[in-house]
Amino acid sequence: MTDAYALSVVRPKPVADPSVRIFLFHHAAGSHRVFADWVPHFPADWEVCLLEAPGRRRLSRLPALHDAGALASYFIDAIRSHLDRPFALFGHSMGAAVAYELAARLHELGARMPRWLGVSACRAPSLAAETLRPRPVHSLPDRELRTVLAQMGGLPARALDDEDVWRRIAPRVRDDFRLAEGWRPRRARTPVALSLFGGADDPVVSPRQLVAWADATDRPAGRHLYSGGHFYFQGRTATVVDRIVTEFRRYSPASDLAPEST
C-alpha cells in the first residue's frame, strides 16, 4: 500500500523547504489533473499537493472507496509524512466533503490540524441528505448519466461521446457519485477556519446550500461567489488561487507559519 499512497500525492513542483503545503481534492468523476494549471499561480515557497483517489489512472488497480470517511482516512495515511509544515486543504465538490472529513479525523486523532479549509461547490453537511433528484445520479441509465455530466461540465466531450472511453470511465464515475450522494457527515463543528467558494449559477449546489456551511465551523471565514456554474473556476484560475492564498494568510498569521516540530 505504501506505493499506492505515494502515487496518491502528486507534487508537480516539489519545493525543498516549503513555508506552506496545500492539498487539493478533486471532484466526482475527476482526477488530480483538474488542478494541474493551478500550480504556477501559488507562491513559489508553497508546495502544492494534488490528491488522487483510488480507482483511477495510476491507481486504477485499487478498488474505489464508496465512503467519504474511508477516503479521508486513506488520504490521511497518504499525506502523513507531508504534515510537518503549516498546511491547508481545498476541495471541490466531492473533494470538499472528503477534505472536511479529513480535517474531522485529524481532530479526533489529536493530530496536526490544517490552518485553513476551502470548500468549493459542495452542499453543507446539514443538507447532505437532501434529495435533489427523483433518482440518484450514480444509478441513472448511461444516456441520462452522460446528459447530467455534460450539464455539469468538468468532463471533456470526448469522454462522454466516445463509447470506448465512456465504457472505461463509467464505473469510476458511478463509484464517485455513489460516494458523494451517500455522504452522511458527522454533526461536529470543525475548529478550522473555513472559506466558501462557488458559482452563482451552479445547477448542482445553490448559494443557499453553500452558505449553510457556516453551521459546520467555529470559524466561518470568507464567502466567494463567482459568475458561472459548478466549475466556476474555469477561465479564472489565477483569480481563484489568489483568493485562496489571501484567505489562508488572513486566517493564519505569518508569525504562525514556522515549520512544525516533529
TARADA-V750426 format. One record per residue. N is the residue number from 1. RES is the residue in three letters. OMEGA is omega as a letter, one per 30 degrees, with the letter a starting at -180 (NA if undefined). NEAR is the number of other ideal C-beta (glycine too) atoms within 10 Angstrom. Layout:
BEGIN
<<N | RES | OMEGA | NEAR> <N | RES | OMEGA | NEAR>>
END
This chain:
BEGIN
<<1 | MET | a | 9> <2 | THR | l | 8> <3 | ASP | l | 9> <4 | ALA | l | 16> <5 | TYR | l | 17> <6 | ALA | a | 12> <7 | LEU | a | 15> <8 | SER | a | 22> <9 | VAL | a | 17> <10 | VAL | l | 20> <11 | ARG | a | 14> <12 | PRO | a | 15> <13 | LYS | a | 11> <14 | PRO | l | 9> <15 | VAL | a | 17> <16 | ALA | a | 6> <17 | ASP | a | 8> <18 | PRO | l | 22> <19 | SER | a | 16> <20 | VAL | l | 22> <21 | ARG | l | 21> <22 | ILE | a | 27> <23 | PHE | a | 24> <24 | LEU | a | 26> <25 | PHE | a | 30> <26 | HIS | a | 24> <27 | HIS | l | 24> <28 | ALA | a | 26> <29 | ALA | a | 25> <30 | GLY | l | 23> <31 | SER | a | 19> <32 | HIS | a | 22> <33 | ARG | l | 13> <34 | VAL | a | 22> <35 | PHE | a | 25> <36 | ALA | a | 14> <37 | ASP | l | 13> <38 | TRP | a | 20> <39 | VAL | a | 19> <40 | PRO | a | 13> <41 | HIS | l | 15> <42 | PHE | l | 19> <43 | PRO | a | 15> <44 | ALA | a | 9> <45 | ASP | l | 12> <46 | TRP | l | 21> <47 | GLU | a | 22> <48 | VAL | a | 26> <49 | CYS | a | 24> <50 | LEU | a | 22> <51 | LEU | a | 25> <52 | GLU | l | 22> <53 | ALA | l | 27> <54 | PRO | l | 20> <55 | GLY | a | 17> <56 | ARG | l | 21> <57 | ARG | a | 13> <58 | ARG | l | 15> <59 | LEU | a | 18> <60 | SER | l | 11> <61 | ARG | l | 8> <62 | LEU | l | 16> <63 | PRO | l | 9> <64 | ALA | l | 18> <65 | LEU | a | 20> <66 | HIS | a | 14> <67 | ASP | a | 15> <68 | ALA | l | 24> <69 | GLY | l | 19> <70 | ALA | l | 13> <71 | LEU | l | 24> <72 | ALA | l | 21> <73 | SER | l | 16> <74 | TYR | a | 21> <75 | PHE | l | 26> <76 | ILE | l | 17> <77 | ASP | a | 13> <78 | ALA | a | 22> <79 | ILE | a | 20> <80 | ARG | a | 12> <81 | SER | a | 11> <82 | HIS | a | 15> <83 | LEU | a | 18> <84 | ASP | l | 14> <85 | ARG | l | 18> <86 | PRO | a | 22> <87 | PHE | a | 24> <88 | ALA | l | 25> <89 | LEU | l | 30> <90 | PHE | l | 27> <91 | GLY | l | 27> <92 | HIS | l | 27> <93 | SER | l | 29> <94 | MET | a | 25> <95 | GLY | l | 30> <96 | ALA | l | 31> <97 | ALA | a | 25> <98 | VAL | l | 29> <99 | ALA | l | 30> <100 | TYR | l | 29> <101 | GLU | l | 24> <102 | LEU | l | 26> <103 | ALA | l | 21> <104 | ALA | a | 21> <105 | ARG | l | 16> <106 | LEU | l | 20> <107 | HIS | l | 15> <108 | GLU | a | 10> <109 | LEU | a | 11> <110 | GLY | a | 7> <111 | ALA | l | 11> <112 | ARG | a | 15> <113 | MET | l | 17> <114 | PRO | l | 26> <115 | ARG | a | 20> <116 | TRP | l | 25> <117 | LEU | l | 29> <118 | GLY | a | 28> <119 | VAL | a | 28> <120 | SER | l | 28> <121 | ALA | a | 26> <122 | CYS | l | 29> <123 | ARG | l | 24> <124 | ALA | l | 23> <125 | PRO | a | 25> <126 | SER | a | 15> <127 | LEU | a | 17> <128 | ALA | a | 17> <129 | ALA | l | 12> <130 | GLU | l | 9> <131 | THR | a | 8> <132 | LEU | a | 14> <133 | ARG | l | 10> <134 | PRO | a | 5> <135 | ARG | l | 10> <136 | PRO | a | 15> <137 | VAL | a | 22> <138 | HIS | a | 18> <139 | SER | a | 13> <140 | LEU | l | 17> <141 | PRO | a | 9> <142 | ASP | a | 14> <143 | ARG | l | 8> <144 | GLU | l | 12> <145 | LEU | l | 20> <146 | ARG | l | 18> <147 | THR | l | 13> <148 | VAL | a | 15> <149 | LEU | l | 20> <150 | ALA | l | 14> <151 | GLN | l | 11> <152 | MET | a | 20> <153 | GLY | l | 16> <154 | GLY | l | 19> <155 | LEU | l | 20> <156 | PRO | a | 10> <157 | ALA | a | 8> <158 | ARG | a | 9> <159 | ALA | a | 18> <160 | LEU | a | 17> <161 | ASP | a | 11> <162 | ASP | a | 13> <163 | GLU | a | 8> <164 | ASP | l | 6> <165 | VAL | a | 14> <166 | TRP | a | 18> <167 | ARG | a | 10> <168 | ARG | a | 12> <169 | ILE | a | 15> <170 | ALA | l | 15> <171 | PRO | l | 11> <172 | ARG | l | 20> <173 | VAL | a | 23> <174 | ARG | l | 20> <175 | ASP | a | 21> <176 | ASP | a | 26> <177 | PHE | l | 21> <178 | ARG | l | 18> <179 | LEU | a | 23> <180 | ALA | a | 25> <181 | GLU | l | 18> <182 | GLY | a | 14> <183 | TRP | l | 20> <184 | ARG | a | 10> <185 | PRO | l | 17> <186 | ARG | a | 14> <187 | ARG | a | 8> <188 | ALA | l | 11> <189 | ARG | l | 15> <190 | THR | l | 21> <191 | PRO | a | 13> <192 | VAL | l | 23> <193 | ALA | a | 22> <194 | LEU | l | 28> <195 | SER | a | 26> <196 | LEU | l | 26> <197 | PHE | l | 25> <198 | GLY | l | 30> <199 | GLY | a | 24> <200 | ALA | a | 13> <201 | ASP | a | 14> <202 | ASP | l | 21> <203 | PRO | a | 13> <204 | VAL | a | 23> <205 | VAL | a | 21> <206 | SER | l | 17> <207 | PRO | l | 15> <208 | ARG | a | 10> <209 | GLN | l | 20> <210 | LEU | a | 26> <211 | VAL | l | 15> <212 | ALA | l | 16> <213 | TRP | l | 25> <214 | ALA | l | 15> <215 | ASP | a | 13> <216 | ALA | a | 21> <217 | THR | l | 22> <218 | ASP | a | 10> <219 | ARG | l | 14> <220 | PRO | a | 15> <221 | ALA | a | 20> <222 | GLY | l | 16> <223 | ARG | a | 14> <224 | HIS | l | 19> <225 | LEU | a | 16> <226 | TYR | l | 18> <227 | SER | l | 9> <228 | GLY | a | 17> <229 | GLY | a | 20> <230 | HIS | l | 22> <231 | PHE | a | 21> <232 | TYR | a | 23> <233 | PHE | l | 23> <234 | GLN | a | 15> <235 | GLY | l | 11> <236 | ARG | a | 14> <237 | THR | a | 15> <238 | ALA | a | 13> <239 | THR | a | 13> <240 | VAL | l | 21> <241 | VAL | l | 22> <242 | ASP | l | 13> <243 | ARG | l | 18> <244 | ILE | a | 24> <245 | VAL | l | 17> <246 | THR | l | 13> <247 | GLU | l | 23> <248 | PHE | a | 26> <249 | ARG | l | 15> <250 | ARG | a | 13> <251 | TYR | l | 19> <252 | SER | a | 18> <253 | PRO | a | 9> <254 | ALA | a | 8> <255 | SER | a | 6> <256 | ASP | a | 10> <257 | LEU | l | 16> <258 | ALA | l | 10> <259 | PRO | a | 11> <260 | GLU | a | 12> <261 | SER | a | 5> <262 | THR | NA | 7>>
END
